[in-house]
Amino acid sequence: MTPRYKIRPATESDAPHLAHINIVAFHHSPFWHNLFPNLDIAATTPLKLARTLAKLADAESHLLVAEEVSSGRVVGYARWIAPGIDAEDSPAEVSLQDPQNLNLVATWRAQQQQQDKTEKSAGQGEEDAPGILHGQEARAGAGGGMNPPGTNRAVQQRFWGQLERLKGLYVREGDFALELLATLPEEQGKGVASGLLRWGLERADRVNARVYLEATEEGYPIYRKYGWRDLEPFELDFAEYGGQGRQRWITMMRDRQKSKPVLDRQQ
């Protein structure tokens, strides 16, 4: 029987579809409503598109899409960090060609760098607070100067700071990471996520790598199904940052599927 979906590397022309999927998959969450309060979701499109294009052009990121075979429609995507895999297993790095896309990514990166300089020169008092991430890593994750007006920067920095803190605790050299998995709401529960997961897990098993991720409570069951175990939960109380409600995530690790050989020690 012909599979309903095929998994393939993302292309530059996929980027607007991936930005849209990212938005519609997550915009109902408490995190989204507190990060972008009172914003029309269309206002976040430039940020999501710029970030998607930048990740496409990043040699360390592997973007895979799930395409409906019958229609050619892209219905989901995943972003993997997969060190140490063979070239034939890895999607080719995308070289952006569209001048508008090149300009968008260049603007995004320039604004990140400018914001980094501004914050350093301002000597922000919260710079050394635990869980708050500053500098280029924070801008790379959080969106930097392309944030739509009204973005809650306190929520943004706390969230990305927590992610970096937890990665620092648990991720080691050679580990894979599933950075993002998003599916159109109407296609959830139809095998899209499983196909995107299998792409990365097959490659992780070939090099006997662990796989790290941060799960929402909605995504948690499928990750347990595919062998991830809990590491540490983290929760944001948005009232602390001028918002409302709470949201919880769980950091998870899928262990190596083969035991590593134990080397005899010289006595």
Phi and psi in degrees as GROMACS dihedral restraints (atoms count N, CA, C in turn):
[ dihedral_restraints ]
;  ai    aj    ak    al  type     phi  dphi    fc
    3     4     5     6     1   -68.1    20    10
    4     5     6     7     1   129.8    20    10
    6     7     8     9     1   -60.6    20    10
    7     8     9    10     1   147.6    20    10
    9    10    11    12     1   -71.4    20    10
   10    11    12    13     1   -33.4    20    10
   12    13    14    15     1  -126.5    20    10
   13    14    15    16     1   149.3    20    10
   15    16    17    18     1  -118.7    20    10
   16    17    18    19     1   145.3    20    10
   18    19    20    21     1  -100.7    20    10
   19    20    21    22     1   127.0    20    10
   21    22    23    24     1  -143.9    20    10
   22    23    24    25     1   162.4    20    10
   24    25    26    27     1   -64.4    20    10
   25    26    27    28     1   144.1    20    10
   27    28    29    30     1   -72.1    20    10
   28    29    30    31     1   150.9    20    10
   30    31    32    33     1  -119.9    20    10
   31    32    33    34     1   171.1    20    10
   33    34    35    36     1   -59.6    20    10
   34    35    36    37     1   -38.7    20    10
   36    37    38    39     1   -69.3    20    10
   37    38    39    40     1   -16.3    20    10
   39    40    41    42     1   -77.1    20    10
   40    41    42    43     1   -19.4    20    10
   42    43    44    45     1   -53.4    20    10
   43    44    45    46     1   -46.3    20    10
   45    46    47    48     1   -60.6    20    10
   46    47    48    49     1   -36.3    20    10
   48    49    50    51     1   -66.9    20    10
   49    50    51    52     1   -39.6    20    10
   51    52    53    54     1   -68.2    20    10
   52    53    54    55     1   -39.9    20    10
   54    55    56    57     1   -60.9    20    10
   55    56    57    58     1   -41.6    20    10
   57    58    59    60     1   -63.7    20    10
   58    59    60    61     1   -44.7    20    10
   60    61    62    63     1   -61.4    20    10
   61    62    63    64     1   -42.6    20    10
   63    64    65    66     1   -56.5    20    10
   64    65    66    67     1   -43.9    20    10
   66    67    68    69     1   -68.3    20    10
   67    68    69    70     1   -51.3    20    10
   69    70    71    72     1   -72.1    20    10
   70    71    72    73     1   -23.3    20    10
   72    73    74    75     1   -75.2    20    10
   73    74    75    76     1   -27.8    20    10
   75    76    77    78     1  -120.6    20    10
   76    77    78    79     1    -6.4    20    10
   78    79    80    81     1   -72.8    20    10
   79    80    81    82     1    -9.6    20    10
   81    82    83    84     1   -86.5    20    10
   82    83    84    85     1    -6.6    20    10
   84    85    86    87     1   -76.5    20    10
   85    86    87    88     1   153.3    20    10
   87    88    89    90     1   -57.5    20    10
   88    89    90    91     1   -36.8    20    10
   90    91    92    93     1   -59.3    20    10
   91    92    93    94     1   -47.9    20    10
   93    94    95    96     1   -60.6    20    10
   94    95    96    97     1   -46.4    20    10
   96    97    98    99     1   -65.4    20    10
   97    98    99   100     1   -27.3    20    10
   99   100   101   102     1   -89.0    20    10
  100   101   102   103     1   -28.8    20    10
  102   103   104   105     1   -72.8    20    10
  103   104   105   106     1   -41.6    20    10
  105   106   107   108     1  -120.9    20    10
  106   107   108   109     1    65.8    20    10
  108   109   110   111     1   -67.3    20    10
  109   110   111   112     1   136.4    20    10
  111   112   113   114     1    61.0    20    10
  112   113   114   115     1    24.6    20    10
  114   115   116   117     1  -105.5    20    10
  115   116   117   118     1   139.0    20    10
  117   118   119   120     1   -65.4    20    10
  118   119   120   121     1   137.8    20    10
  120   121   122   123     1   -61.9    20    10
  121   122   123   124     1   -25.5    20    10
  123   124   125   126     1   -62.9    20    10
  124   125   126   127     1   -24.5    20    10
  126   127   128   129     1   -67.4    20    10
  127   128   129   130     1   -18.4    20    10
  129   130   131   132     1   -90.5    20    10
  130   131   132   133     1    -5.4    20    10
  132   133   134   135     1   -61.0    20    10
  133   134   135   136     1   -46.3    20    10
  135   136   137   138     1   -57.6    20    10
  136   137   138   139     1   -41.0    20    10
  138   139   140   141     1   -62.8    20    10
  139   140   141   142     1   -49.2    20    10
  141   142   143   144     1   -66.0    20    10
  142   143   144   145     1   -36.6    20    10
  144   145   146   147     1   -68.0    20    10
  145   146   147   148     1   -44.9    20    10
  147   148   149   150     1   -61.2    20    10
  148   149   150   151     1   -43.3    20    10
  150   151   152   153     1   -66.4    20    10
  151   152   153   154     1   -39.8    20    10
  153   154   155   156     1   -62.7    20    10
  154   155   156   157     1   -45.3    20    10
  156   157   158   159     1   -63.3    20    10
  157   158   159   160     1   -41.1    20    10
  159   160   161   162     1   -63.0    20    10
  160   161   162   163     1   -39.8    20    10
  162   163   164   165     1   -69.0    20    10
  163   164   165   166     1   -35.9    20    10
  165   166   167   168     1   -59.5    20    10
  166   167   168   169     1   -38.4    20    10
  168   169   170   171     1   -85.8    20    10
  169   170   171   172     1    -0.9    20    10
  171   172   173   174     1   -90.0    20    10
  172   173   174   175     1   121.6    20    10
  174   175   176   177     1   -63.8    20    10
  175   176   177   178     1   -22.5    20    10
  177   178   179   180     1   -84.7    20    10
  178   179   180   181     1   -14.8    20    10
  180   181   182   183     1  -101.0    20    10
  181   182   183   184     1   140.8    20    10
  183   184   185   186     1  -121.1    20    10
  184   185   186   187     1   110.4    20    10
  186   187   188   189     1  -101.2    20    10
  187   188   189   190     1   123.6    20    10
  189   190   191   192     1  -118.4    20    10
  190   191   192   193     1   142.5    20    10
  192   193   194   195     1  -116.8    20    10
  193   194   195   196     1   152.6    20    10
  195   196   197   198     1  -102.2    20    10
  196   197   198   199     1   119.2    20    10
  198   199   200   201     1  -111.8    20    10
  199   200   201   202     1   129.2    20    10
  201   202   203   204     1   -68.9    20    10
  202   203   204   205     1   121.3    20    10
  204   205   206   207     1   -62.2    20    10
  205   206   207   208     1   -41.1    20    10
  207   208   209   210     1   -69.4    20    10
  208   209   210   211     1   -29.5    20    10
  210   211   212   213     1  -118.3    20    10
  211   212   213   214     1   -16.7    20    10
  213   214   215   216     1    77.4    20    10
  214   215   216   217     1     7.0    20    10
  216   217   218   219     1   -77.4    20    10
  217   218   219   220     1   134.0    20    10
  219   220   221   222     1   -82.5    20    10
  220   221   222   223     1   123.5    20    10
  222   223   224   225     1  -117.9    20    10
  223   224   225   226     1    -6.9    20    10
  225   226   227   228     1  -171.4    20    10
  226   227   228   229     1   165.8    20    10
  228   229   230   231     1  -156.8    20    10
  229   230   231   232     1   160.8    20    10
  231   232   233   234     1  -134.4    20    10
  232   233   234   235     1   150.5    20    10
  234   235   236   237     1  -122.2    20    10
  235   236   237   238     1   116.1    20    10
  237   238   239   240     1  -111.5    20    10
  238   239   240   241     1   144.4    20    10
  240   241   242   243     1  -106.4    20    10
  241   242   243   244     1   118.2    20    10
  243   244   245   246     1  -136.5    20    10
  244   245   246   247     1    76.3    20    10
  246   247   248   249     1   -69.9    20    10
  247   248   249   250     1   145.9    20    10
  249   250   251   252     1    83.9    20    10
  250   251   252   253     1     6.2    20    10
  252   253   254   255     1   -85.4    20    10
  253   254   255   256     1   155.0    20    10
  255   256   257   258     1   -67.3    20    10
  256   257   258   259     1   154.7    20    10
  258   259   260   261     1   -59.0    20    10
  259   260   261   262     1   -36.8    20    10
  261   262   263   264     1   -71.1    20    10
  262   263   264   265     1   -17.6    20    10
  264   265   266   267     1   -89.4    20    10
  265   266   267   268     1    -9.1    20    10
  267   268   269   270     1  -108.4    20    10
  268   269   270   271     1   133.0    20    10
  270   271   272   273     1   -60.4    20    10
  271   272   273   274     1   141.7    20    10
  273   274   275   276     1   -64.3    20    10
  274   275   276   277     1   143.6    20    10
  276   277   278   279     1   -60.5    20    10
  277   278   279   280     1   135.1    20    10
  279   280   281   282     1   -85.2    20    10
  280   281   282   283     1   125.5    20    10
  282   283   284   285     1   -98.1    20    10
  283   284   285   286     1   110.3    20    10
  285   286   287   288     1   -64.5    20    10
  286   287   288   289     1   138.1    20    10
  288   289   290   291     1  -115.5    20    10
  289   290   291   292     1   -33.3    20    10
  291   292   293   294     1   -68.9    20    10
  292   293   294   295     1   123.1    20    10
  294   295   296   297     1   -57.2    20    10
  295   296   297   298     1   -36.7    20    10
  297   298   299   300     1   -64.2    20    10
  298   299   300   301     1   -40.5    20    10
  300   301   302   303     1   -67.7    20    10
  301   302   303   304     1   -41.8    20    10
  303   304   305   306     1   -60.5    20    10
  304   305   306   307     1   -42.3    20    10
  306   307   308   309     1   -66.5    20    10
  307   308   309   310     1   -39.3    20    10
  309   310   311   312     1   -63.0    20    10
  310   311   312   313     1   -45.0    20    10
  312   313   314   315     1   -67.5    20    10
  313   314   315   316     1   -40.9    20    10
  315   316   317   318     1   -62.2    20    10
  316   317   318   319     1   -41.7    20    10
  318   319   320   321     1   -63.4    20    10
  319   320   321   322     1   -44.2    20    10
  321   322   323   324     1   -58.4    20    10
  322   323   324   325     1   -47.6    20    10
  324   325   326   327     1   -67.4    20    10
  325   326   327   328     1   -40.0    20    10
  327   328   329   330     1   -64.2    20    10
  328   329   330   331     1   -40.6    20    10
  330   331   332   333     1   -67.9    20    10
  331   332   333   334     1   -33.9    20    10
  333   334   335   336     1   -60.7    20    10
  334   335   336   337     1   -48.2    20    10
  336   337   338   339     1   -64.3    20    10
  337   338   339   340     1   -40.4    20    10
  339   340   341   342     1   -65.8    20    10
  340   341   342   343     1   -41.5    20    10
  342   343   344   345     1   -65.7    20    10
  343   344   345   346     1   -36.3    20    10
  345   346   347   348     1   -60.9    20    10
  346   347   348   349     1   -45.7    20    10
  348   349   350   351     1   -63.9    20    10
  349   350   351   352     1   -41.3    20    10
  351   352   353   354     1   -62.0    20    10
  352   353   354   355     1   -44.9    20    10
  354   355   356   357     1   -67.8    20    10
  355   356   357   358     1   -37.6    20    10
  357   358   359   360     1   -66.1    20    10
  358   359   360   361     1   -43.0    20    10
  360   361   362   363     1   -69.3    20    10
  361   362   363   364     1   -28.6    20    10
  363   364   365   366     1   -76.3    20    10
  364   365   366   367     1   -19.2    20    10
  366   367   368   369     1    59.5    20    10
  367   368   369   370     1    52.6    20    10
  369   370   371   372     1   -57.4    20    10
  370   371   372   373     1   136.5    20    10
  372   373   374   375     1   -67.1    20    10
  373   374   375   376     1   -23.3    20    10
  375   376   377   378     1   -88.6    20    10
  376   377   378   379     1     8.0    20    10
  378   379   380   381     1   -59.8    20    10
  379   380   381   382     1   -34.3    20    10
  381   382   383   384     1  -100.2    20    10
  382   383   384   385     1     9.1    20    10
  384   385   386   387     1   -69.5    20    10
  385   386   387   388     1   138.2    20    10
  387   388   389   390     1   -62.3    20    10
  388   389   390   391     1   137.8    20    10
  390   391   392   393     1    85.6    20    10
  391   392   393   394     1    -2.4    20    10
  393   394   395   396     1  -104.9    20    10
  394   395   396   397     1   125.4    20    10
  396   397   398   399     1  -104.6    20    10
  397   398   399   400     1   131.3    20    10
  399   400   401   402     1  -123.5    20    10
  400   401   402   403     1   171.7    20    10
  402   403   404   405     1    87.2    20    10
  403   404   405   406     1  -166.7    20    10
  405   406   407   408     1   -66.9    20    10
  406   407   408   409     1   -31.7    20    10
  408   409   410   411     1   -64.7    20    10
  409   410   411   412     1   -40.1    20    10
  411   412   413   414     1   -64.7    20    10
  412   413   414   415     1   -42.4    20    10
  414   415   416   417     1   -67.6    20    10
  415   416   417   418     1   -36.8    20    10
  417   418   419   420     1   -61.2    20    10
  418   419   420   421     1   -38.7    20    10
  420   421   422   423     1   -83.3    20    10
  421   422   423   424     1   -39.9    20    10
  423   424   425   426     1   -90.9    20    10
  424   425   426   427     1   -17.9    20    10
  426   427   428   429     1   114.7    20    10
  427   428   429   430     1   -20.1    20    10
  429   430   431   432     1    56.7    20    10
  430   431   432   433     1  -137.9    20    10
  432   433   434   435     1   -69.5    20    10
  433   434   435   436     1    -9.1    20    10
  435   436   437   438     1   -90.6    20    10
  436   437   438   439     1     8.1    20    10
  438   439   440   441     1   -58.1    20    10
  439   440   441   442     1   135.9    20    10
  441   442   443   444     1   -65.7    20    10
  442   443   444   445     1   150.1    20    10
  444   445   446   447     1   -55.1    20    10
  445   446   447   448     1   136.7    20    10
  447   448   449   450     1    97.4    20    10
  448   449   450   451     1    -3.2    20    10
  450   451   452   453     1   -60.2    20    10
  451   452   453   454     1   135.6    20    10
  453   454   455   456     1   -82.9    20    10
  454   455   456   457     1    97.2    20    10
  456   457   458   459     1   -66.4    20    10
  457   458   459   460     1   -29.5    20    10
  459   460   461   462     1   -65.3    20    10
  460   461   462   463     1   -43.6    20    10
  462   463   464   465     1   -63.5    20    10
  463   464   465   466     1   -43.9    20    10
  465   466   467   468     1   -60.2    20    10
  466   467   468   469     1   -49.3    20    10
  468   469   470   471     1   -69.0    20    10
  469   470   471   472     1   -38.8    20    10
  471   472   473   474     1   -63.9    20    10
  472   473   474   475     1   -44.3    20    10
  474   475   476   477     1   -62.0    20    10
  475   476   477   478     1   -52.1    20    10
  477   478   479   480     1   -68.5    20    10
  478   479   480   481     1   -30.6    20    10
  480   481   482   483     1   -64.0    20    10
  481   482   483   484     1   -41.4    20    10
  483   484   485   486     1   -64.4    20    10
  484   485   486   487     1   -41.2    20    10
  486   487   488   489     1   -59.8    20    10
  487   488   489   490     1   -45.6    20    10
  489   490   491   492     1   -67.3    20    10
  490   491   492   493     1   -37.2    20    10
  492   493   494   495     1   -61.5    20    10
  493   494   495   496     1   -45.3    20    10
  495   496   497   498     1   -70.5    20    10
  496   497   498   499     1   -38.7    20    10
  498   499   500   501     1   -60.5    20    10
  499   500   501   502     1   -40.3    20    10
  501   502   503   504     1   -61.9    20    10
  502   503   504   505     1   -31.5    20    10
  504   505   506   507     1   -76.0    20    10
  505   506   507   508     1   -38.1    20    10
  507   508   509   510     1  -114.7    20    10
  508   509   510   511     1   -25.4    20    10
  510   511   512   513     1   -90.2    20    10
  511   512   513   514     1   132.6    20    10
  513   514   515   516     1  -121.4    20    10
  514   515   516   517     1   165.3    20    10
  516   517   518   519     1   -55.6    20    10
  517   518   519   520     1   133.5    20    10
  519   520   521   522     1    92.9    20    10
  520   521   522   523     1   -11.6    20    10
  522   523   524   525     1   -71.7    20    10
  523   524   525   526     1   142.0    20    10
  525   526   527   528     1   -81.5    20    10
  526   527   528   529     1   160.9    20    10
  528   529   530   531     1  -142.7    20    10
  529   530   531   532     1   134.0    20    10
  531   532   533   534     1   -93.9    20    10
  532   533   534   535     1   103.3    20    10
  534   535   536   537     1   -79.8    20    10
  535   536   537   538     1   -30.5    20    10
  537   538   539   540     1  -158.2    20    10
  538   539   540   541     1   139.7    20    10
  540   541   542   543     1  -140.8    20    10
  541   542   543   544     1   119.2    20    10
  543   544   545   546     1  -138.0    20    10
  544   545   546   547     1   139.3    20    10
  546   547   548   549     1  -134.0    20    10
  547   548   549   550     1   144.2    20    10
  549   550   551   552     1   -55.8    20    10
  550   551   552   553     1   136.3    20    10
  552   553   554   555     1   -53.1    20    10
  553   554   555   556     1   -38.7    20    10
  555   556   557   558     1   -74.1    20    10
  556   557   558   559     1   -11.0    20    10
  558   559   560   561     1  -105.3    20    10
  559   560   561   562     1     1.5    20    10
  561   562   563   564     1   -69.3    20    10
  562   563   564   565     1   144.6    20    10
  564   565   566   567     1    80.7    20    10
  565   566   567   568     1    12.8    20    10
  567   568   569   570     1  -115.6    20    10
  568   569   570   571     1    10.7    20    10
  570   571   572   573     1    99.8    20    10
  571   572   573   574     1     0.2    20    10
  573   574   575   576     1   -63.5    20    10
  574   575   576   577     1   -51.2    20    10
  576   577   578   579     1   -61.3    20    10
  577   578   579   580     1   -40.0    20    10
  579   580   581   582     1   -61.3    20    10
  580   581   582   583     1   -42.2    20    10
  582   583   584   585     1   -63.5    20    10
  583   584   585   586     1   -41.3    20    10
  585   586   587   588     1   -69.7    20    10
  586   587   588   589     1   -34.1    20    10
  588   589   590   591     1   -68.3    20    10
  589   590   591   592     1   -44.0    20    10
  591   592   593   594     1   -60.7    20    10
  592   593   594   595     1   -34.1    20    10
  594   595   596   597     1   -55.4    20    10
  595   596   597   598     1   -50.1    20    10
  597   598   599   600     1   -73.7    20    10
  598   599   600   601     1   -38.3    20    10
  600   601   602   603     1   -68.4    20    10
  601   602   603   604     1   -37.5    20    10
  603   604   605   606     1   -60.0    20    10
  604   605   606   607     1   -41.3    20    10
  606   607   608   609     1   -74.3    20    10
  607   608   609   610     1   -36.1    20    10
  609   610   611   612     1   -62.1    20    10
  610   611   612   613     1   -40.9    20    10
  612   613   614   615     1   -68.7    20    10
  613   614   615   616     1   -31.6    20    10
  615   616   617   618     1   -64.1    20    10
  616   617   618   619     1   -34.0    20    10
  618   619   620   621     1  -105.9    20    10
  619   620   621   622     1     9.0    20    10
  621   622   623   624     1    55.8    20    10
  622   623   624   625     1    51.7    20    10
  624   625   626   627     1  -104.7    20    10
  625   626   627   628     1   152.0    20    10
  627   628   629   630     1   -79.0    20    10
  628   629   630   631     1   161.3    20    10
  630   631   632   633     1  -134.1    20    10
  631   632   633   634     1   122.3    20    10
  633   634   635   636     1  -104.8    20    10
  634   635   636   637     1   149.0    20    10
  636   637   638   639     1  -159.2    20    10
  637   638   639   640     1   166.1    20    10
  639   640   641   642     1  -114.9    20    10
  640   641   642   643     1   122.8    20    10
  642   643   644   645     1  -105.0    20    10
  643   644   645   646     1   139.6    20    10
  645   646   647   648     1   -75.9    20    10
  646   647   648   649     1   164.4    20    10
  648   649   650   651     1   -65.3    20    10
  649   650   651   652     1   -28.6    20    10
  651   652   653   654     1   -69.9    20    10
  652   653   654   655     1   -38.5    20    10
  654   655   656   657     1   -84.2    20    10
  655   656   657   658     1   -14.1    20    10
  657   658   659   660     1   -53.3    20    10
  658   659   660   661     1   -45.9    20    10
  660   661   662   663     1   -58.8    20    10
  661   662   663   664     1   -39.8    20    10
  663   664   665   666     1   -70.2    20    10
  664   665   666   667     1   -32.0    20    10
  666   667   668   669     1   -69.7    20    10
  667   668   669   670     1   -38.2    20    10
  669   670   671   672     1   -61.2    20    10
  670   671   672   673     1   -41.0    20    10
  672   673   674   675     1   -58.8    20    10
  673   674   675   676     1   -36.8    20    10
  675   676   677   678     1   -94.7    20    10
  676   677   678   679     1    15.1    20    10
  678   679   680   681     1   101.9    20    10
  679   680   681   682     1     5.8    20    10
  681   682   683   684     1   -76.3    20    10
  682   683   684   685     1   150.5    20    10
  684   685   686   687     1  -119.0    20    10
  685   686   687   688     1   158.4    20    10
  687   688   689   690     1   -73.1    20    10
  688   689   690   691     1   141.0    20    10
  690   691   692   693     1  -107.5    20    10
  691   692   693   694     1   -67.5    20    10
  693   694   695   696     1  -156.1    20    10
  694   695   696   697     1   131.4    20    10
  696   697   698   699     1   -82.0    20    10
  697   698   699   700     1   155.3    20    10
  699   700   701   702     1  -141.6    20    10
  700   701   702   703     1   150.9    20    10
  702   703   704   705     1  -138.5    20    10
  703   704   705   706     1   141.9    20    10
  705   706   707   708     1  -111.1    20    10
  706   707   708   709     1   128.1    20    10
  708   709   710   711     1   -98.1    20    10
  709   710   711   712     1   103.0    20    10
  711   712   713   714     1   -67.4    20    10
  712   713   714   715     1   -17.8    20    10
  714   715   716   717     1   -61.7    20    10
  715   716   717   718     1   -27.4    20    10
  717   718   719   720     1   -69.2    20    10
  718   719   720   721     1   -16.2    20    10
  720   721   722   723     1  -122.3    20    10
  721   722   723   724     1    26.3    20    10
  723   724   725   726     1    83.8    20    10
  724   725   726   727     1    11.1    20    10
  726   727   728   729     1  -112.2    20    10
  727   728   729   730     1  -154.0    20    10
  729   730   731   732     1  -140.6    20    10
  730   731   732   733     1   145.8    20    10
  732   733   734   735     1    83.5    20    10
  733   734   735   736     1  -171.8    20    10
  735   736   737   738     1  -143.0    20    10
  736   737   738   739     1   161.5    20    10
  738   739   740   741     1  -147.7    20    10
  739   740   741   742     1   146.7    20    10
  741   742   743   744     1  -122.6    20    10
  742   743   744   745     1   140.8    20    10
  744   745   746   747     1  -126.3    20    10
  745   746   747   748     1   161.4    20    10
  747   748   749   750     1  -129.4    20    10
  748   749   750   751     1   122.7    20    10
  750   751   752   753     1   -78.5    20    10
  751   752   753   754     1   141.3    20    10
  753   754   755   756     1  -140.0    20    10
  754   755   756   757     1   155.8    20    10
  756   757   758   759     1  -136.6    20    10
  757   758   759   760     1   132.7    20    10
  759   760   761   762     1   -98.8    20    10
  760   761   762   763     1   120.6    20    10
  762   763   764   765     1   -76.0    20    10
  763   764   765   766     1   165.6    20    10
  765   766   767   768     1   -56.6    20    10
  766   767   768   769     1   142.9    20    10
  768   769   770   771     1   -91.3    20    10
  769   770   771   772     1    -6.2    20    10
  771   772   773   774     1  -127.0    20    10
  772   773   774   775     1   142.1    20    10
  774   775   776   777     1   -69.2    20    10
  775   776   777   778     1   137.0    20    10
  777   778   779   780     1   -75.9    20    10
  778   779   780   781     1   140.3    20    10
  780   781   782   783     1   -64.2    20    10
  781   782   783   784     1   142.9    20    10
  783   784   785   786     1   -95.4    20    10
  784   785   786   787     1   121.4    20    10
  786   787   788   789     1   -83.0    20    10
  787   788   789   790     1   136.4    20    10
  789   790   791   792     1   -66.3    20    10
  790   791   792   793     1   137.1    20    10
  792   793   794   795     1   -96.2    20    10
  793   794   795   796     1   139.8    20    10
  795   796   797   798     1   -71.3    20    10
  796   797   798   799     1   130.5    20    10
